[in-house]
Amino acid sequence: MHDNHVHADHDDAVCRHAHDHRAHAAEALARAERICRERGLRLTPIRAKALEALHADHRPVGAYDLADRISPVGGRRLAPISIYRALDFLVEQGFVHRLSSRNAYIACLHGHGADEVVAFLICEACGGVDEDSSPAMKKAVAAIAQSRQFSPSHQVVEIVGHCEHCRNAQT
């Protein structure tokens, strides 16, 4: 595991992970604000800053790193409990995903429903993450759970390998 290791030759300007996050971040942030209003919830300043910071990066971000990123410059670092509460809210609302294998968080660009199966393709070279969901994958995971009489509360598939950009850079 390379834990957010970035190769010196990795160019975010041509990386699809970075491009997708830049292209969809504003739309996803606006969607989060709209959904909170519709649900009668508050996207508090700390929640909004955390979400914005996660959208600014196409790699998973740990809670302590997030605290450093959104704490006031020259001021006190935000308390970890405040960061975790904000992250819990963002995950519950479907705005952010937690990647268990990385113990880190990534902003959701797609607005998945809470019951959707989401697959994360995690590049072990650059740390970039792509996410995908499909009816076929949801059906397959549901069939597995049903065959074992298992009731899932969270359905995430993490697939680790090399993204197209890093694979092409190796050749």
C-alpha positions as CSV (number, residue, x, y, z in Angstrom):
1,M,0.0,0.0,0.0
2,H,1.3,3.4,-0.9
3,D,-1.0,5.7,1.2
4,N,-1.4,8.7,-1.0
5,H,2.1,8.3,-2.5
6,V,2.5,10.4,-5.6
7,H,5.1,9.6,-8.1
8,A,7.2,12.6,-9.2
9,D,6.2,12.1,-12.8
10,H,2.4,12.1,-12.0
11,D,0.9,15.1,-13.7
12,D,-2.5,16.2,-12.2
13,A,-3.1,18.3,-15.3
14,V,-3.6,15.2,-17.4
15,C,-4.9,12.9,-14.7
16,R,-8.5,11.8,-15.2
17,H,-9.1,11.6,-11.4
18,A,-8.1,15.3,-10.9
19,H,-9.9,16.4,-14.1
20,D,-13.2,14.7,-13.0
21,H,-13.0,16.3,-9.5
22,R,-12.3,19.8,-10.9
23,A,-15.0,19.5,-13.5
24,H,-17.7,18.4,-11.1
25,A,-16.8,19.9,-7.8
26,A,-18.9,23.1,-8.1
27,E,-22.0,21.1,-9.2
28,A,-21.6,18.6,-6.4
29,L,-21.2,21.4,-3.8
30,A,-24.3,23.2,-5.1
31,R,-26.2,19.8,-5.0
32,A,-25.2,19.3,-1.4
33,E,-26.4,22.8,-0.4
34,R,-29.7,22.2,-2.2
35,I,-30.2,18.7,-0.6
36,C,-29.6,20.1,2.8
37,R,-32.2,22.8,2.3
38,E,-34.7,20.3,1.0
39,R,-34.1,18.0,4.0
40,G,-34.2,20.8,6.5
41,L,-30.6,20.3,7.5
42,R,-27.8,22.8,8.0
43,L,-24.6,22.7,6.0
44,T,-22.7,24.5,8.7
45,P,-19.6,26.4,7.9
46,I,-17.3,23.6,9.2
47,R,-19.3,21.0,7.1
48,A,-19.1,23.2,4.1
49,K,-15.4,23.8,4.5
50,A,-14.8,20.1,4.9
51,L,-16.8,19.2,1.8
52,E,-15.1,21.9,-0.2
53,A,-11.6,20.7,0.9
54,L,-12.5,17.1,0.0
55,H,-13.7,18.3,-3.4
56,A,-10.4,20.1,-3.9
57,D,-8.5,16.8,-3.9
58,H,-9.0,13.7,-6.0
59,R,-7.2,11.5,-3.4
60,P,-8.7,10.3,-0.1
61,V,-8.0,12.6,2.8
62,G,-7.6,11.6,6.4
63,A,-9.5,13.4,9.2
64,Y,-6.3,14.9,10.7
65,D,-5.1,16.1,7.4
66,L,-8.5,17.6,6.7
67,A,-8.4,19.4,10.1
68,D,-5.1,21.0,9.0
69,R,-6.5,22.0,5.7
70,I,-9.6,23.8,7.0
71,S,-8.4,25.2,10.3
72,P,-7.9,29.0,10.3
73,V,-4.4,30.0,9.1
74,G,-2.4,31.1,12.2
75,G,-5.3,30.0,14.4
76,R,-6.0,26.9,16.6
77,R,-6.4,23.6,14.8
78,L,-10.0,22.4,14.8
79,A,-10.7,19.7,17.3
80,P,-10.7,16.2,15.9
81,I,-14.2,15.6,17.3
82,S,-15.5,18.6,15.2
83,I,-13.9,17.1,12.1
84,Y,-15.3,13.7,12.8
85,R,-18.8,15.1,13.4
86,A,-18.7,17.0,10.2
87,L,-17.5,13.9,8.3
88,D,-20.2,11.7,9.9
89,F,-22.8,14.2,8.7
90,L,-21.4,14.3,5.2
91,V,-21.2,10.5,5.0
92,E,-24.8,10.1,6.3
93,Q,-26.1,12.5,3.7
94,G,-24.2,10.8,0.9
95,F,-21.9,13.7,0.1
96,V,-18.7,11.9,1.1
97,H,-17.5,8.3,1.2
98,R,-15.3,6.7,3.7
99,L,-12.7,4.4,2.3
100,S,-12.1,1.8,5.0
101,S,-8.9,0.5,3.5
102,R,-7.3,4.0,3.6
103,N,-9.1,5.3,6.7
104,A,-9.8,8.4,4.7
105,Y,-12.6,10.2,3.0
106,I,-13.3,11.3,-0.6
107,A,-16.0,13.6,-1.9
108,C,-18.8,12.0,-3.9
109,L,-19.3,13.5,-7.3
110,H,-22.4,11.4,-8.2
111,G,-25.0,11.8,-5.4
112,H,-25.5,8.1,-4.8
113,G,-28.4,7.0,-2.7
114,A,-27.7,5.5,0.7
115,D,-28.7,2.0,-0.5
116,E,-26.6,2.0,-3.6
117,V,-23.6,-0.2,-4.1
118,V,-20.5,1.9,-4.9
119,A,-17.2,0.6,-6.3
120,F,-14.1,2.5,-5.7
121,L,-11.1,2.0,-8.1
122,I,-8.1,3.1,-6.0
123,C,-4.8,3.7,-7.8
124,E,-2.0,2.4,-5.7
125,A,0.5,4.5,-7.7
126,C,-1.0,8.0,-7.6
127,G,-3.7,7.6,-4.9
128,G,-6.4,8.8,-7.2
129,V,-9.9,7.3,-6.8
130,D,-12.7,6.7,-9.3
131,E,-16.1,5.7,-8.2
132,D,-18.8,3.8,-10.1
133,S,-22.2,2.3,-9.5
134,S,-24.4,0.2,-11.7
135,P,-27.7,-1.7,-11.5
136,A,-25.8,-5.0,-12.4
137,M,-23.4,-4.5,-9.6
138,K,-26.2,-3.7,-7.1
139,K,-28.0,-6.9,-8.2
140,A,-24.9,-9.0,-7.9
141,V,-24.1,-7.8,-4.4
142,A,-27.8,-8.1,-3.3
143,A,-27.8,-11.7,-4.6
144,I,-24.7,-12.5,-2.6
145,A,-26.1,-11.0,0.6
146,Q,-29.5,-12.7,0.1
147,S,-27.9,-16.1,-0.5
148,R,-26.2,-15.7,2.9
149,Q,-29.2,-14.1,4.6
150,F,-27.1,-11.1,5.3
151,S,-28.6,-7.6,5.7
152,P,-26.0,-5.0,4.6
153,S,-26.0,-1.6,6.2
154,H,-23.2,-0.2,4.0
155,Q,-22.2,-1.5,0.5
156,V,-18.8,-0.4,-0.7
157,V,-16.4,-2.3,-2.9
158,E,-12.8,-1.2,-3.0
159,I,-10.7,-2.3,-5.9
160,V,-7.0,-1.5,-5.8
161,G,-4.7,-1.4,-8.8
162,H,-3.3,1.0,-11.3
163,C,-5.3,3.7,-13.2
164,E,-5.0,4.2,-16.9
165,H,-2.8,7.3,-16.5
166,C,-0.3,5.5,-14.2
167,R,-0.3,2.4,-16.3
168,N,0.4,4.4,-19.4
169,A,3.2,6.3,-17.7
170,Q,4.9,3.0,-16.9
171,T,5.2,2.0,-20.6
